[in-house]
Amino acid sequence: MSTYERLVNSQNFFSPYLTQEDMSRFGRNYLEVGFYTEIQFPSKGVRFIAINNNVDSANPTDNDFTPFLNIMNEWYAKDTSNKIRAVFKSRMQDGKRCSGSIPYGYKRIPGDKQTLYVDEEAAAVVYKIFEMAANGSSMAKIAQTLSDEKVLIPSAYEEQHGSKAAQFHSYHDPYRWNTTTITYILDRQEYLGHTVLRKSIRENFKLKKRRAATPEEQMIFRDTHEAIIDQETWDKAQRLRKRCPKRLPDGTYTHRLSGMVFCADCGSRMSFSSPEAKHRDSGVVYDSDSSWQCSKYRNMYTSCTSHFIKTSTIEAAILEAIKAMAQKVLEDEAEFAEQLRALWESQNNQSSNEFKKELLAVQKRMDELDTLIRSLYESSVMGKIPERQFQRLMAQYDEEQTGCETRMAELKKELDNTETTKVDLKRFIKLIRKYKDCEVLTDDMLYELVEKVVIHSASGGRTICRQQKIDIYFNFIGDTFPSQIEINHDDVKKITEQQIAKRKKYQKTSGENRKKKRAALREAAKTDPQAAAEYEALLQKNRERCRQYAQKKKLAQQELVDKTALQFEPTDELKGESA
């Protein structure tokens, strides 16, 4: 709000005169100027005078040309804005910076306003932020770590190093980092050595509001200064940021696989069940306590099955898949690369054909809708259909057209992504060779190699023959060569034998422990009355169990005898023949 607006709108405004050199001094927005001169000033009893333009509100008949003056004043401001915008755009197209601000981690040398130089102290903090993000740390955890280590925030750091632009910075705590600052640093491509211009756009010269530019509108000039972060660390950090692990009430995070496990049927992320959530009095933790389940299971709006799977099963499958992939690469790298390229091209062509086919169908429907709308309009003009039906049908066609336009834009974007996406064999093979001798699945191995894990519905129920398919998608090669881990039917017999042997061993151990406990209790009962009472109760319990077992056995034998007697009882005809 301008000074005049605050003055006129205030309750203490009492001056009967307001004098200006000309109309442009009062304002260049013809709508606002017209509102004040035509409505606000007369309602306040203010006489407005513009000397050079001969405008006096006391003589309304002499002010007929005033609205045109206001329009010309606004046109002049608009023309000036367009010229300035063209100058800035021309400079940015030449790769020249138009902003005085520089990213945290860089500095300028006096006499050179265009080149960025690395500030070693701040660059170390930037590298640590990207390193933590690449290791799976959340934005909140990174911010808390920097706050605990008493690292100065960018505003305080700039102020401490004597920058004139930092004198207006205000902050509550110079060591309190927040997630917004961390996110802002992780979004900046300048740390790769690139110059990024036109990151925001002001669409209307009347408004100060700016919007973020789309990637297509930005101007990116690559390798213009020294990089702080390499491309591999950048890609890894950006990929892991998408996981968005949920935070538990106790401040811990769910699991290292959070955000990477998906349901094969509905596509939703699978939710993690933590062992800490069981709260058993005995404190016993089972392997199945750490598990995953579809987040849409038992959902009142979307129906999906459980897809239950243990965390240990997923991690074992990932480790086996990495080992199998490493073996393929090491056996014949050229054959693996050729096979991967063939699969990628086949899948890419298939996806492109599907998108093109759907795009043609949507375009055909758009042409049909244009014809229908034209015919409907002609029928309405000629009076063949009532106005009510015309409006209803027109609304339906318009809604369908809007949906078709949206779908066409989505399909075109998918086609562009399909054409530009490529497999990065060199980086993938490099990582596979790095972890060729792995025996344990580490966090670095997981985040560098695995993109996502897709869990299919299990078959076989809760038996030893349970089978469940797991698709593991690797980074840099997309879903071109997924590793499908599945229990084979040939292994069912082996699994059954292992389970039976395990059960027999458990029964034997349990029986021996019971015998030892009973013998110890019997010895203690000879001298301890309380132990004698416990031993007597145990004997009574065993007698009752034996009595019930004998009774059940007797009833079963009696039922068998009655059934046999009924089965061989002679009929009347047999009795007559024997007589």
Secondary structure as UniProt FT lines:
FT   HELIX           3..9
FT   TURN            11..12
FT   STRAND          17..20
FT   HELIX           23..26
FT   HELIX           30..35
FT   HELIX           36..40
FT   HELIX           41..44
FT   STRAND          47..50
FT   TURN            51..54
FT   STRAND          55..56
FT   TURN            57..58
FT   HELIX           60..63
FT   TURN            64..65
FT   HELIX           66..93
FT   TURN            94..95
FT   TURN            104..105
FT   STRAND          106..109
FT   TURN            110..111
FT   STRAND          112..118
FT   HELIX           120..134
FT   TURN            135..136
FT   HELIX           139..148
FT   TURN            149..150
FT   HELIX           154..160
FT   TURN            161..162
FT   HELIX           164..168
FT   TURN            174..175
FT   HELIX           179..187
FT   HELIX           189..192
FT   STRAND          195..197
FT   STRAND          200..201
FT   TURN            205..206
FT   STRAND          211..212
FT   TURN            215..217
FT   STRAND          219..221
FT   HELIX           231..241
FT   TURN            242..243
FT   TURN            249..250
FT   TURN            256..260
FT   STRAND          261..263
FT   TURN            264..266
FT   STRAND          269..273
FT   HELIX           275..277
FT   HELIX           287..289
FT   STRAND          291..294
FT   TURN            295..298
FT   STRAND          309..310
FT   HELIX           311..331
FT   HELIX           333..381
FT   TURN            382..383
FT   HELIX           387..420
FT   HELIX           425..434
FT   TURN            435..437
FT   HELIX           443..449
FT   STRAND          450..455
FT   TURN            464..465
FT   STRAND          470..474
FT   TURN            475..476
FT   TURN            478..479
FT   STRAND          483..485
FT   HELIX           489..491
FT   HELIX           492..525
FT   TURN            526..527
FT   HELIX           529..567
FT   HELIX           572..578
//
